Amino acid sequence: VLDYQTQQYRLFPQIARAYAFLFAGFEVMEIYNKMTDGLNKGQTDLLPDLHALTCGLKSDISFLVSYVSFLAE
């Protein structure tokens, strides 16, 4: 399948998005763990950052998944 340029054009962007979402998820988990450790100490400085990051990622990922689903039909 990868020998055909047309298939590469369709498949590679999807693979790149999947990796980007995976690494973004790892980063969110790292920030979340830091935030929960900080909350136990009374620090809430990472809470707004985590909230903004997860809201933005949810919106972006939901849009891209629905867009790809629409294109697949």
PDB file of N, H, CA, C and O in Angstrom:
ATOM      1  N   VAL A   1       0.828  -1.195   0.000  1.00  0.00           N
ATOM      2  CA  VAL A   1       0.000   0.000   0.000  1.00  0.00           C
ATOM      3  C   VAL A   1       0.869   1.253   0.000  1.00  0.00           C
ATOM      4  O   VAL A   1       0.538   2.236  -0.664  1.00  0.00           O
ATOM      5  N   LEU A   2       1.971   1.227   0.735  1.00  0.00           N
ATOM      6  H   LEU A   2       2.240   0.429   1.274  1.00  0.00           H
ATOM      7  CA  LEU A   2       2.814   2.415   0.841  1.00  0.00           C
ATOM      8  C   LEU A   2       3.611   2.698  -0.424  1.00  0.00           C
ATOM      9  O   LEU A   2       4.223   3.760  -0.539  1.00  0.00           O
ATOM     10  N   ASP A   3       3.615   1.774  -1.372  1.00  0.00           N
ATOM     11  H   ASP A   3       3.118   0.912  -1.279  1.00  0.00           H
ATOM     12  CA  ASP A   3       4.320   2.008  -2.628  1.00  0.00           C
ATOM     13  C   ASP A   3       3.562   2.971  -3.546  1.00  0.00           C
ATOM     14  O   ASP A   3       4.144   3.505  -4.490  1.00  0.00           O
ATOM     15  N   TYR A   4       2.304   3.192  -3.287  1.00  0.00           N
ATOM     16  H   TYR A   4       1.831   2.758  -2.520  1.00  0.00           H
ATOM     17  CA  TYR A   4       1.480   4.046  -4.138  1.00  0.00           C
ATOM     18  C   TYR A   4       1.388   5.444  -3.532  1.00  0.00           C
ATOM     19  O   TYR A   4       1.010   5.607  -2.372  1.00  0.00           O
ATOM     20  N   GLN A   5       1.736   6.440  -4.327  1.00  0.00           N
ATOM     21  H   GLN A   5       2.043   6.307  -5.269  1.00  0.00           H
ATOM     22  CA  GLN A   5       1.782   7.820  -3.840  1.00  0.00           C
ATOM     23  C   GLN A   5       0.402   8.314  -3.409  1.00  0.00           C
ATOM     24  O   GLN A   5       0.292   9.079  -2.451  1.00  0.00           O
ATOM     25  N   THR A   6      -0.630   7.894  -4.093  1.00  0.00           N
ATOM     26  H   THR A   6      -0.540   7.273  -4.872  1.00  0.00           H
ATOM     27  CA  THR A   6      -1.979   8.323  -3.723  1.00  0.00           C
ATOM     28  C   THR A   6      -2.349   7.833  -2.330  1.00  0.00           C
ATOM     29  O   THR A   6      -2.969   8.560  -1.555  1.00  0.00           O
ATOM     30  N   GLN A   7      -1.971   6.612  -2.018  1.00  0.00           N
ATOM     31  H   GLN A   7      -1.468   6.021  -2.648  1.00  0.00           H
ATOM     32  CA  GLN A   7      -2.258   6.071  -0.687  1.00  0.00           C
ATOM     33  C   GLN A   7      -1.419   6.769   0.375  1.00  0.00           C
ATOM     34  O   GLN A   7      -1.894   7.001   1.487  1.00  0.00           O
ATOM     35  N   GLN A   8      -0.177   7.107   0.044  1.00  0.00           N
ATOM     36  H   GLN A   8       0.209   6.919  -0.859  1.00  0.00           H
ATOM     37  CA  GLN A   8       0.667   7.843   0.975  1.00  0.00           C
ATOM     38  C   GLN A   8       0.048   9.199   1.286  1.00  0.00           C
ATOM     39  O   GLN A   8       0.058   9.643   2.434  1.00  0.00           O
ATOM     40  N   TYR A   9      -0.482   9.848   0.274  1.00  0.00           N
ATOM     41  H   TYR A   9      -0.490   9.487  -0.659  1.00  0.00           H
ATOM     42  CA  TYR A   9      -1.102  11.162   0.435  1.00  0.00           C
ATOM     43  C   TYR A   9      -2.274  11.094   1.402  1.00  0.00           C
ATOM     44  O   TYR A   9      -2.500  12.039   2.158  1.00  0.00           O
ATOM     45  N   ARG A  10      -3.018  10.003   1.393  1.00  0.00           N
ATOM     46  H   ARG A  10      -2.834   9.236   0.779  1.00  0.00           H
ATOM     47  CA  ARG A  10      -4.176   9.856   2.277  1.00  0.00           C
ATOM     48  C   ARG A  10      -3.800   9.314   3.654  1.00  0.00           C
ATOM     49  O   ARG A  10      -4.409   9.690   4.656  1.00  0.00           O
ATOM     50  N   LEU A  11      -2.815   8.447   3.708  1.00  0.00           N
ATOM     51  H   LEU A  11      -2.320   8.142   2.895  1.00  0.00           H
ATOM     52  CA  LEU A  11      -2.499   7.741   4.945  1.00  0.00           C
ATOM     53  C   LEU A  11      -1.537   8.498   5.854  1.00  0.00           C
ATOM     54  O   LEU A  11      -1.733   8.507   7.070  1.00  0.00           O
ATOM     55  N   PHE A  12      -0.515   9.127   5.309  1.00  0.00           N
ATOM     56  H   PHE A  12      -0.356   9.120   4.322  1.00  0.00           H
ATOM     57  CA  PHE A  12       0.516   9.765   6.128  1.00  0.00           C
ATOM     58  C   PHE A  12      -0.015  10.895   7.015  1.00  0.00           C
ATOM     59  O   PHE A  12       0.396  10.986   8.171  1.00  0.00           O
ATOM     60  N   PRO A  13      -0.912  11.759   6.523  1.00  0.00           N
ATOM     61  CA  PRO A  13      -1.445  12.789   7.426  1.00  0.00           C
ATOM     62  C   PRO A  13      -2.213  12.196   8.614  1.00  0.00           C
ATOM     63  O   PRO A  13      -2.168  12.737   9.719  1.00  0.00           O
ATOM     64  N   GLN A  14      -2.910  11.091   8.383  1.00  0.00           N
ATOM     65  H   GLN A  14      -2.947  10.651   7.486  1.00  0.00           H
ATOM     66  CA  GLN A  14      -3.647  10.452   9.474  1.00  0.00           C
ATOM     67  C   GLN A  14      -2.697   9.844  10.502  1.00  0.00           C
ATOM     68  O   GLN A  14      -2.950   9.919  11.705  1.00  0.00           O
ATOM     69  N   ILE A  15      -1.620   9.252  10.037  1.00  0.00           N
ATOM     70  H   ILE A  15      -1.414   9.191   9.060  1.00  0.00           H
ATOM     71  CA  ILE A  15      -0.622   8.694  10.948  1.00  0.00           C
ATOM     72  C   ILE A  15       0.039   9.814  11.746  1.00  0.00           C
ATOM     73  O   ILE A  15       0.264   9.677  12.948  1.00  0.00           O
ATOM     74  N   ALA A  16       0.348  10.918  11.078  1.00  0.00           N
ATOM     75  H   ALA A  16       0.165  11.030  10.101  1.00  0.00           H
ATOM     76  CA  ALA A  16       0.965  12.057  11.762  1.00  0.00           C
ATOM     77  C   ALA A  16       0.032  12.622  12.828  1.00  0.00           C
ATOM     78  O   ALA A  16       0.484  12.958  13.923  1.00  0.00           O
ATOM     79  N   ARG A  17      -1.263  12.733  12.528  1.00  0.00           N
ATOM     80  H   ARG A  17      -1.631  12.461  11.638  1.00  0.00           H
ATOM     81  CA  ARG A  17      -2.229  13.211  13.525  1.00  0.00           C
ATOM     82  C   ARG A  17      -2.313  12.260  14.714  1.00  0.00           C
ATOM     83  O   ARG A  17      -2.389  12.696  15.863  1.00  0.00           O
ATOM     84  N   ALA A  18      -2.300  10.977  14.436  1.00  0.00           N
ATOM     85  H   ALA A  18      -2.238  10.623  13.503  1.00  0.00           H
ATOM     86  CA  ALA A  18      -2.382   9.997  15.519  1.00  0.00           C
ATOM     87  C   ALA A  18      -1.181  10.131  16.459  1.00  0.00           C
ATOM     88  O   ALA A  18      -1.339  10.081  17.678  1.00  0.00           O
ATOM     89  N   TYR A  19      -0.001  10.300  15.902  1.00  0.00           N
ATOM     90  H   TYR A  19       0.127  10.340  14.911  1.00  0.00           H
ATOM     91  CA  TYR A  19       1.187  10.487  16.741  1.00  0.00           C
ATOM     92  C   TYR A  19       1.118  11.812  17.502  1.00  0.00           C
ATOM     93  O   TYR A  19       1.493  11.875  18.673  1.00  0.00           O
ATOM     94  N   ALA A  20       0.645  12.861  16.846  1.00  0.00           N
ATOM     95  H   ALA A  20       0.341  12.810  15.895  1.00  0.00           H
ATOM     96  CA  ALA A  20       0.529  14.157  17.524  1.00  0.00           C
ATOM     97  C   ALA A  20      -0.437  14.060  18.703  1.00  0.00           C
ATOM     98  O   ALA A  20      -0.162  14.601  19.774  1.00  0.00           O
ATOM     99  N   PHE A  21      -1.564  13.377  18.515  1.00  0.00           N
ATOM    100  H   PHE A  21      -1.788  12.938  17.644  1.00  0.00           H
ATOM    101  CA  PHE A  21      -2.528  13.215  19.599  1.00  0.00           C
ATOM    102  C   PHE A  21      -1.954  12.354  20.718  1.00  0.00           C
ATOM    103  O   PHE A  21      -2.210  12.607  21.895  1.00  0.00           O
ATOM    104  N   LEU A  22      -1.180  11.340  20.354  1.00  0.00           N
ATOM    105  H   LEU A  22      -0.972  11.134  19.397  1.00  0.00           H
ATOM    106  CA  LEU A  22      -0.556  10.480  21.350  1.00  0.00           C
ATOM    107  C   LEU A  22       0.416  11.267  22.226  1.00  0.00           C
ATOM    108  O   LEU A  22       0.378  11.166  23.452  1.00  0.00           O
ATOM    109  N   PHE A  23       1.289  12.053  21.588  1.00  0.00           N
ATOM    110  H   PHE A  23       1.320  12.135  20.592  1.00  0.00           H
ATOM    111  CA  PHE A  23       2.257  12.837  22.348  1.00  0.00           C
ATOM    112  C   PHE A  23       1.579  13.943  23.148  1.00  0.00           C
ATOM    113  O   PHE A  23       2.019  14.268  24.251  1.00  0.00           O
ATOM    114  N   ALA A  24       0.525  14.517  22.611  1.00  0.00           N
ATOM    115  H   ALA A  24       0.167  14.254  21.715  1.00  0.00           H
ATOM    116  CA  ALA A  24      -0.231  15.517  23.370  1.00  0.00           C
ATOM    117  C   ALA A  24      -0.864  14.877  24.600  1.00  0.00           C
ATOM    118  O   ALA A  24      -0.900  15.486  25.669  1.00  0.00           O
ATOM    119  N   GLY A  25      -1.359  13.663  24.455  1.00  0.00           N
ATOM    120  H   GLY A  25      -1.330  13.168  23.586  1.00  0.00           H
ATOM    121  CA  GLY A  25      -1.926  12.944  25.598  1.00  0.00           C
ATOM    122  C   GLY A  25      -0.888  12.654  26.662  1.00  0.00           C
ATOM    123  O   GLY A  25      -1.179  12.753  27.854  1.00  0.00           O
ATOM    124  N   PHE A  26       0.324  12.294  26.249  1.00  0.00           N
ATOM    125  H   PHE A  26       0.560  12.213  25.280  1.00  0.00           H
ATOM    126  CA  PHE A  26       1.402  12.079  27.217  1.00  0.00           C
ATOM    127  C   PHE A  26       1.715  13.364  27.979  1.00  0.00           C
ATOM    128  O   PHE A  26       1.924  13.343  29.192  1.00  0.00           O
ATOM    129  N   GLU A  27       1.744  14.471  27.260  1.00  0.00           N
ATOM    130  H   GLU A  27       1.574  14.488  26.275  1.00  0.00           H
ATOM    131  CA  GLU A  27       2.037  15.756  27.895  1.00  0.00           C
ATOM    132  C   GLU A  27       0.936  16.152  28.877  1.00  0.00           C
ATOM    133  O   GLU A  27       1.219  16.660  29.962  1.00  0.00           O
ATOM    134  N   VAL A  28      -0.311  15.919  28.494  1.00  0.00           N
ATOM    135  H   VAL A  28      -0.541  15.507  27.613  1.00  0.00           H
ATOM    136  CA  VAL A  28      -1.431  16.222  29.396  1.00  0.00           C
ATOM    137  C   VAL A  28      -1.346  15.372  30.660  1.00  0.00           C
ATOM    138  O   VAL A  28      -1.591  15.864  31.762  1.00  0.00           O
ATOM    139  N   MET A  29      -1.003  14.110  30.502  1.00  0.00           N
ATOM    140  H   MET A  29      -0.804  13.710  29.607  1.00  0.00           H
ATOM    141  CA  MET A  29      -0.869  13.253  31.688  1.00  0.00           C
ATOM    142  C   MET A  29       0.256  13.724  32.596  1.00  0.00           C
ATOM    143  O   MET A  29       0.131  13.673  33.820  1.00  0.00           O
ATOM    144  N   GLU A  30       1.346  14.180  32.008  1.00  0.00           N
ATOM    145  H   GLU A  30       1.447  14.221  31.014  1.00  0.00           H
ATOM    146  CA  GLU A  30       2.462  14.678  32.811  1.00  0.00           C
ATOM    147  C   GLU A  30       2.061  15.937  33.578  1.00  0.00           C
ATOM    148  O   GLU A  30       2.356  16.064  34.767  1.00  0.00           O
ATOM    149  N   ILE A  31       1.393  16.859  32.903  1.00  0.00           N
ATOM    150  H   ILE A  31       1.153  16.756  31.937  1.00  0.00           H
ATOM    151  CA  ILE A  31       0.925  18.079  33.572  1.00  0.00           C
ATOM    152  C   ILE A  31      -0.106  17.737  34.637  1.00  0.00           C
ATOM    153  O   ILE A  31      -0.101  18.331  35.714  1.00  0.00           O
ATOM    154  N   TYR A  32      -0.982  16.795  34.352  1.00  0.00           N
ATOM    155  H   TYR A  32      -0.986  16.312  33.477  1.00  0.00           H
ATOM    156  CA  TYR A  32      -1.990  16.376  35.329  1.00  0.00           C
ATOM    157  C   TYR A  32      -1.335  15.807  36.585  1.00  0.00           C
ATOM    158  O   TYR A  32      -1.735  16.137  37.702  1.00  0.00           O
ATOM    159  N   ASN A  33      -0.341  14.961  36.404  1.00  0.00           N
ATOM    160  H   ASN A  33      -0.017  14.693  35.497  1.00  0.00           H
ATOM    161  CA  ASN A  33       0.345  14.390  37.565  1.00  0.00           C
ATOM    162  C   ASN A  33       1.050  15.463  38.386  1.00  0.00           C
ATOM    163  O   ASN A  33       1.029  15.420  39.616  1.00  0.00           O
ATOM    164  N   LYS A  34       1.676  16.427  37.710  1.00  0.00           N
ATOM    165  H   LYS A  34       1.693  16.462  36.710  1.00  0.00           H
ATOM    166  CA  LYS A  34       2.301  17.537  38.426  1.00  0.00           C
ATOM    167  C   LYS A  34       1.253  18.359  39.180  1.00  0.00           C
ATOM    168  O   LYS A  34       1.476  18.789  40.312  1.00  0.00           O
ATOM    169  N   MET A  35       0.109  18.567  38.528  1.00  0.00           N
ATOM    170  H   MET A  35      -0.071  18.218  37.608  1.00  0.00           H
ATOM    171  CA  MET A  35      -0.948  19.359  39.144  1.00  0.00           C
ATOM    172  C   MET A  35      -1.502  18.664  40.383  1.00  0.00           C
ATOM    173  O   MET A  35      -1.713  19.314  41.407  1.00  0.00           O
ATOM    174  N   THR A  36      -1.742  17.356  40.309  1.00  0.00           N
ATOM    175  H   THR A  36      -1.571  16.828  39.477  1.00  0.00           H
ATOM    176  CA  THR A  36      -2.288  16.652  41.474  1.00  0.00           C
ATOM    177  C   THR A  36      -1.287  16.630  42.619  1.00  0.00           C
ATOM    178  O   THR A  36      -1.679  16.714  43.783  1.00  0.00           O
ATOM    179  N   ASP A  37       0.001  16.517  42.308  1.00  0.00           N
ATOM    180  H   ASP A  37       0.320  16.448  41.363  1.00  0.00           H
ATOM    181  CA  ASP A  37       1.014  16.609  43.361  1.00  0.00           C
ATOM    182  C   ASP A  37       0.990  18.001  43.991  1.00  0.00           C
ATOM    183  O   ASP A  37       1.106  18.138  45.209  1.00  0.00           O
ATOM    184  N   GLY A  38       0.842  19.021  43.165  1.00  0.00           N
ATOM    185  H   GLY A  38       0.748  18.910  42.176  1.00  0.00           H
ATOM    186  CA  GLY A  38       0.782  20.396  43.662  1.00  0.00           C
ATOM    187  C   GLY A  38      -0.478  20.663  44.469  1.00  0.00           C
ATOM    188  O   GLY A  38      -0.439  21.405  45.452  1.00  0.00           O
ATOM    189  N   LEU A  39      -1.595  20.067  44.066  1.00  0.00           N
ATOM    190  H   LEU A  39      -1.627  19.465  43.268  1.00  0.00           H
ATOM    191  CA  LEU A  39      -2.849  20.266  44.815  1.00  0.00           C
ATOM    192  C   LEU A  39      -2.746  19.706  46.225  1.00  0.00           C
ATOM    193  O   LEU A  39      -3.324  20.259  47.161  1.00  0.00           O
ATOM    194  N   ASN A  40      -2.018  18.622  46.375  1.00  0.00           N
ATOM    195  H   ASN A  40      -1.548  18.173  45.615  1.00  0.00           H
ATOM    196  CA  ASN A  40      -1.823  18.054  47.713  1.00  0.00           C
ATOM    197  C   ASN A  40      -1.028  19.012  48.605  1.00  0.00           C
ATOM    198  O   ASN A  40      -1.124  18.959  49.831  1.00  0.00           O
ATOM    199  N   LYS A  41      -0.247  19.884  47.973  1.00  0.00           N
ATOM    200  H   LYS A  41      -0.169  19.927  46.977  1.00  0.00           H
ATOM    201  CA  LYS A  41       0.551  20.870  48.712  1.00  0.00           C
ATOM    202  C   LYS A  41      -0.124  22.238  48.748  1.00  0.00           C
ATOM    203  O   LYS A  41       0.421  23.191  49.304  1.00  0.00           O
ATOM    204  N   GLY A  42      -1.315  22.330  48.152  1.00  0.00           N
ATOM    205  H   GLY A  42      -1.758  21.556  47.701  1.00  0.00           H
ATOM    206  CA  GLY A  42      -2.048  23.597  48.156  1.00  0.00           C
ATOM    207  C   GLY A  42      -1.733  24.513  46.994  1.00  0.00           C
ATOM    208  O   GLY A  42      -2.161  25.667  46.996  1.00  0.00           O
ATOM    209  N   GLN A  43      -1.004  24.041  46.009  1.00  0.00           N
ATOM    210  H   GLN A  43      -0.657  23.103  46.007  1.00  0.00           H
ATOM    211  CA  GLN A  43      -0.658  24.860  44.841  1.00  0.00           C
ATOM    212  C   GLN A  43      -1.682  24.622  43.735  1.00  0.00           C
ATOM    213  O   GLN A  43      -1.981  23.479  43.389  1.00  0.00           O
ATOM    214  N   THR A  44      -2.208  25.698  43.191  1.00  0.00           N
ATOM    215  H   THR A  44      -1.965  26.627  43.472  1.00  0.00           H
ATOM    216  CA  THR A  44      -3.218  25.579  42.129  1.00  0.00           C
ATOM    217  C   THR A  44      -2.793  26.297  40.852  1.00  0.00           C
ATOM    218  O   THR A  44      -3.636  26.574  40.000  1.00  0.00           O
ATOM    219  N   ASP A  45      -1.511  26.602  40.701  1.00  0.00           N
ATOM    220  H   ASP A  45      -0.826  26.376  41.393  1.00  0.00           H
ATOM    221  CA  ASP A  45      -1.069  27.388  39.557  1.00  0.00           C
ATOM    222  C   ASP A  45      -1.154  26.650  38.227  1.00  0.00           C
ATOM    223  O   ASP A  45      -1.261  27.300  37.187  1.00  0.00           O
ATOM    224  N   LEU A  46      -1.110  25.322  38.219  1.00  0.00           N
ATOM    225  H   LEU A  46      -1.023  24.795  39.064  1.00  0.00           H
ATOM    226  CA  LEU A  46      -1.202  24.573  36.959  1.00  0.00           C
ATOM    227  C   LEU A  46      -2.641  24.279  36.542  1.00  0.00           C
ATOM    228  O   LEU A  46      -2.882  23.856  35.411  1.00  0.00           O
ATOM    229  N   LEU A  47      -3.583  24.495  37.429  1.00  0.00           N
ATOM    230  H   LEU A  47      -3.388  24.838  38.348  1.00  0.00           H
ATOM    231  CA  LEU A  47      -4.983  24.169  37.141  1.00  0.00           C
ATOM    232  C   LEU A  47      -5.530  24.925  35.925  1.00  0.00           C
ATOM    233  O   LEU A  47      -6.126  24.288  35.057  1.00  0.00           O
ATOM    234  N   PRO A  48      -5.360  26.252  35.817  1.00  0.00           N
ATOM    235  CA  PRO A  48      -5.871  26.949  34.623  1.00  0.00           C
ATOM    236  C   PRO A  48      -5.195  26.496  33.326  1.00  0.00           C
ATOM    237  O   PRO A  48      -5.840  26.389  32.283  1.00  0.00           O
ATOM    238  N   ASP A  49      -3.888  26.231  33.406  1.00  0.00           N
ATOM    239  H   ASP A  49      -3.364  26.317  34.254  1.00  0.00           H
ATOM    240  CA  ASP A  49      -3.170  25.782  32.203  1.00  0.00           C
ATOM    241  C   ASP A  49      -3.682  24.427  31.730  1.00  0.00           C
ATOM    242  O   ASP A  49      -3.900  24.219  30.537  1.00  0.00           O
ATOM    243  N   LEU A  50      -3.868  23.517  32.665  1.00  0.00           N
ATOM    244  H   LEU A  50      -3.691  23.686  33.634  1.00  0.00           H
ATOM    245  CA  LEU A  50      -4.364  22.188  32.311  1.00  0.00           C
ATOM    246  C   LEU A  50      -5.778  22.268  31.753  1.00  0.00           C
ATOM    247  O   LEU A  50      -6.113  21.575  30.792  1.00  0.00           O
ATOM    248  N   HIS A  51      -6.596  23.103  32.351  1.00  0.00           N
ATOM    249  H   HIS A  51      -6.325  23.665  33.132  1.00  0.00           H
ATOM    250  CA  HIS A  51      -7.975  23.258  31.884  1.00  0.00           C
ATOM    251  C   HIS A  51      -7.993  23.791  30.442  1.00  0.00           C
ATOM    252  O   HIS A  51      -8.699  23.257  29.586  1.00  0.00           O
ATOM    253  N   ALA A  52      -7.213  24.842  30.185  1.00  0.00           N
ATOM    254  H   ALA A  52      -6.639  25.275  30.880  1.00  0.00           H
ATOM    255  CA  ALA A  52      -7.167  25.422  28.839  1.00  0.00           C
ATOM    256  C   ALA A  52      -6.626  24.417  27.821  1.00  0.00           C
ATOM    257  O   ALA A  52      -7.144  24.309  26.710  1.00  0.00           O
ATOM    258  N   LEU A  53      -5.597  23.693  28.202  1.00  0.00           N
ATOM    259  H   LEU A  53      -5.176  23.780  29.105  1.00  0.00           H
ATOM    260  CA  LEU A  53      -4.999  22.715  27.292  1.00  0.00           C
ATOM    261  C   LEU A  53      -5.979  21.592  26.950  1.00  0.00           C
ATOM    262  O   LEU A  53      -6.136  21.239  25.781  1.00  0.00           O
ATOM    263  N   THR A  54      -6.631  21.037  27.954  1.00  0.00           N
ATOM    264  H   THR A  54      -6.504  21.324  28.903  1.00  0.00           H
ATOM    265  CA  THR A  54      -7.557  19.930  27.685  1.00  0.00           C
ATOM    266  C   THR A  54      -8.794  20.386  26.916  1.00  0.00           C
ATOM    267  O   THR A  54      -9.301  19.648  26.071  1.00  0.00           O
ATOM    268  N   CYS A  55      -9.281  21.586  27.198  1.00  0.00           N
ATOM    269  H   CYS A  55      -8.869  22.185  27.884  1.00  0.00           H
ATOM    270  CA  CYS A  55     -10.429  22.099  26.436  1.00  0.00           C
ATOM    271  C   CYS A  55     -10.070  22.300  24.967  1.00  0.00           C
ATOM    272  O   CYS A  55     -10.839  21.942  24.075  1.00  0.00           O
ATOM    273  N   GLY A  56      -8.903  22.871  24.729  1.00  0.00           N
ATOM    274  H   GLY A  56      -8.278  23.161  25.454  1.00  0.00           H
ATOM    275  CA  GLY A  56      -8.464  23.077  23.352  1.00  0.00           C
ATOM    276  C   GLY A  56      -8.233  21.775  22.618  1.00  0.00           C
ATOM    277  O   GLY A  56      -8.619  21.636  21.457  1.00  0.00           O
ATOM    278  N   LEU A  57      -7.604  20.814  23.288  1.00  0.00           N
ATOM    279  H   LEU A  57      -7.291  20.927  24.231  1.00  0.00           H
ATOM    280  CA  LEU A  57      -7.362  19.513  22.654  1.00  0.00           C
ATOM    281  C   LEU A  57      -8.668  18.784  22.362  1.00  0.00           C
ATOM    282  O   LEU A  57      -8.818  18.168  21.307  1.00  0.00           O
ATOM    283  N   LYS A  58      -9.607  18.852  23.294  1.00  0.00           N
ATOM    284  H   LYS A  58      -9.485  19.351  24.152  1.00  0.00           H
ATOM    285  CA  LYS A  58     -10.896  18.183  23.065  1.00  0.00           C
ATOM    286  C   LYS A  58     -11.581  18.755  21.830  1.00  0.00           C
ATOM    287  O   LYS A  58     -12.092  18.011  20.993  1.00  0.00           O
ATOM    288  N   SER A  59     -11.588  20.064  21.725  1.00  0.00           N
ATOM    289  H   SER A  59     -11.173  20.668  22.406  1.00  0.00           H
ATOM    290  CA  SER A  59     -12.220  20.712  20.584  1.00  0.00           C
ATOM    291  C   SER A  59     -11.520  20.347  19.278  1.00  0.00           C
ATOM    292  O   SER A  59     -12.168  19.999  18.291  1.00  0.00           O
ATOM    293  N   ASP A  60     -10.213  20.429  19.282  1.00  0.00           N
ATOM    294  H   ASP A  60      -9.686  20.712  20.084  1.00  0.00           H
ATOM    295  CA  ASP A  60      -9.436  20.158  18.075  1.00  0.00           C
ATOM    296  C   ASP A  60      -9.559  18.697  17.639  1.00  0.00           C
ATOM    297  O   ASP A  60      -9.796  18.413  16.465  1.00  0.00           O
ATOM    298  N   ILE A  61      -9.402  17.789  18.572  1.00  0.00           N
ATOM    299  H   ILE A  61      -9.210  18.020  19.526  1.00  0.00           H
ATOM    300  CA  ILE A  61      -9.468  16.366  18.243  1.00  0.00           C
ATOM    301  C   ILE A  61     -10.882  15.975  17.795  1.00  0.00           C
ATOM    302  O   ILE A  61     -11.039  15.203  16.849  1.00  0.00           O
ATOM    303  N   SER A  62     -11.906  16.503  18.467  1.00  0.00           N
ATOM    304  H   SER A  62     -11.778  17.130  19.235  1.00  0.00           H
ATOM    305  CA  SER A  62     -13.287  16.197  18.072  1.00  0.00           C
ATOM    306  C   SER A  62     -13.563  16.682  16.649  1.00  0.00           C
ATOM    307  O   SER A  62     -14.174  15.970  15.852  1.00  0.00           O
ATOM    308  N   PHE A  63     -13.111  17.891  16.340  1.00  0.00           N
ATOM    309  H   PHE A  63     -12.614  18.469  16.988  1.00  0.00           H
ATOM    310  CA  PHE A  63     -13.321  18.426  14.992  1.00  0.00           C
ATOM    311  C   PHE A  63     -12.616  17.565  13.944  1.00  0.00           C
ATOM    312  O   PHE A  63     -13.208  17.215  12.923  1.00  0.00           O
ATOM    313  N   LEU A  64     -11.358  17.229  14.198  1.00  0.00           N
ATOM    314  H   LEU A  64     -10.877  17.514  15.027  1.00  0.00           H
ATOM    315  CA  LEU A  64     -10.603  16.452  13.211  1.00  0.00           C
ATOM    316  C   LEU A  64     -11.176  15.056  13.025  1.00  0.00           C
ATOM    317  O   LEU A  64     -11.205  14.548  11.905  1.00  0.00           O
ATOM    318  N   VAL A  65     -11.627  14.436  14.089  1.00  0.00           N
ATOM    319  H   VAL A  65     -11.603  14.849  14.999  1.00  0.00           H
ATOM    320  CA  VAL A  65     -12.213  13.095  13.971  1.00  0.00           C
ATOM    321  C   VAL A  65     -13.519  13.163  13.178  1.00  0.00           C
ATOM    322  O   VAL A  65     -13.766  12.308  12.327  1.00  0.00           O
ATOM    323  N   SER A  66     -14.355  14.165  13.446  1.00  0.00           N
ATOM    324  H   SER A  66     -14.155  14.859  14.138  1.00  0.00           H
ATOM    325  CA  SER A  66     -15.603  14.270  12.699  1.00  0.00           C
ATOM    326  C   SER A  66     -15.332  14.614  11.236  1.00  0.00           C
ATOM    327  O   SER A  66     -16.051  14.153  10.349  1.00  0.00           O
ATOM    328  N   TYR A  67     -14.305  15.416  10.979  1.00  0.00           N
ATOM    329  H   TYR A  67     -13.721  15.790  11.699  1.00  0.00           H
ATOM    330  CA  TYR A  67     -13.948  15.774   9.607  1.00  0.00           C
ATOM    331  C   TYR A  67     -13.460  14.548   8.839  1.00  0.00           C
ATOM    332  O   TYR A  67     -13.845  14.339   7.689  1.00  0.00           O
ATOM    333  N   VAL A  68     -12.628  13.752   9.465  1.00  0.00           N
ATOM    334  H   VAL A  68     -12.316  13.921  10.400  1.00  0.00           H
ATOM    335  CA  VAL A  68     -12.111  12.545   8.817  1.00  0.00           C
ATOM    336  C   VAL A  68     -13.245  11.553   8.600  1.00  0.00           C
ATOM    337  O   VAL A  68     -13.295  10.889   7.564  1.00  0.00           O
ATOM    338  N   SER A  69     -14.156  11.444   9.565  1.00  0.00           N
ATOM    339  H   SER A  69     -14.115  11.983  10.406  1.00  0.00           H
ATOM    340  CA  SER A  69     -15.307  10.551   9.404  1.00  0.00           C
ATOM    341  C   SER A  69     -16.183  10.999   8.240  1.00  0.00           C
ATOM    342  O   SER A  69     -16.701  10.175   7.487  1.00  0.00           O
ATOM    343  N   PHE A  70     -16.343  12.320   8.099  1.00  0.00           N
ATOM    344  H   PHE A  70     -15.922  12.990   8.710  1.00  0.00           H
ATOM    345  CA  PHE A  70     -17.136  12.857   7.003  1.00  0.00           C
ATOM    346  C   PHE A  70     -16.473  12.545   5.666  1.00  0.00           C
ATOM    347  O   PHE A  70     -17.156  12.192   4.704  1.00  0.00           O
ATOM    348  N   LEU A  71     -15.164  12.668   5.596  1.00  0.00           N
ATOM    349  H   LEU A  71     -14.609  12.955   6.377  1.00  0.00           H
ATOM    350  CA  LEU A  71     -14.459  12.395   4.348  1.00  0.00           C
ATOM    351  C   LEU A  71     -14.504  10.911   3.978  1.00  0.00           C
ATOM    352  O   LEU A  71     -14.472  10.556   2.799  1.00  0.00           O
ATOM    353  N   ALA A  72     -14.579  10.058   4.985  1.00  0.00           N
ATOM    354  H   ALA A  72     -14.605  10.346   5.942  1.00  0.00           H
ATOM    355  CA  ALA A  72     -14.586   8.622   4.736  1.00  0.00           C
ATOM    356  C   ALA A  72     -15.905   8.150   4.127  1.00  0.00           C
ATOM    357  O   ALA A  72     -15.961   7.097   3.492  1.00  0.00           O
ATOM    358  N   GLU A  73     -16.952   8.925   4.322  1.00  0.00           N
ATOM    359  H   GLU A  73     -16.907   9.780   4.838  1.00  0.00           H
ATOM    360  CA  GLU A  73     -18.275   8.496   3.812  1.00  0.00           C
ATOM    361  C   GLU A  73     -18.404   8.687   2.340  1.00  0.00           C
ATOM    362  O   GLU A  73     -19.448   8.377   1.767  1.00  0.00           O
TER     363      GLU A  73
END
